[in-house]
Amino acid sequence: MQVQALNRRAMNKYQELHNAMEVVRIALGEAAKLHKKIKEPSREEAGWQVPSKEEVKAAYEKAVAQLNTLHNSTVEWEKELVSRGWRV
């Protein structure tokens, strides 16, 4: 009985992780739409500056790559859990 509860908990935790990654993927998709609207900031002012369009694009691409890496890792983790019958 206790093992079944642990298995359900493992499945629920995995589903929460999957849902969270999907929320981030949607947010990144929405952020990609804003890239076209970014204007180059003036670099004449001293002090705090807004990142350039290239810097924002590079940060976006890095976030997407990291999310894909995390997704691939979770797919491997899910395969391991399924092969063990979700036993923890």
FENGI-V900391 format. One record per pair of residues at least 12 apart in sequence whose C-alpha atoms are under 8 Angstrom apart, sorted by the first residue. I is the first residue (numbers start at 0). J is the second residue. D is the distance in whole Angstrom. If there is no record, write none. Layout:
I	J	D
I	J	D
//
This chain:
2	86	7
5	86	8
5	87	7
6	85	5
6	86	6
6	87	7
9	85	7
9	87	7
10	85	7
13	77	8
20	66	7
20	70	8
24	63	8
24	66	8
27	59	7
27	63	7
31	59	8
34	52	7
34	55	8
34	56	7
37	52	6
38	52	7
39	51	6
39	52	6
//
